[in-house]
Amino acid sequence: MRFRDWSSLIGTKINNWVVLNVVKTLNNTYLECECCCGIIKKVRASHIRNSNSKSCGCKYRDWE
C-alpha cells in the first residue's frame, strides 16, 4: 500500500521527528522534519513510514 497524502502529517510528531513540510522530487518524497534536539533535516518519507529513521542521530550520540 502506498501512502500518498503526506501533507496530512504536517505538525505530527513521529518518533523524535515533527513533520514541518513535504518536499517532492522526481522519484522520491521527503519530509522536512525537526528533531527533538532542534536540528531540521529532510528525511525520506519511506524511512519515516517504516520507522527506519527515529532521530537525527542525537539519540545515538547520547548513548556514547
Secondary structure, DSSP 4 states (H G I P E B T S, - for coil): -----GGGGTT-EETTEEEEEEEE-SS-EEEEEEETTS-EEEEEHHHHHTT---SSSHHHHHH-
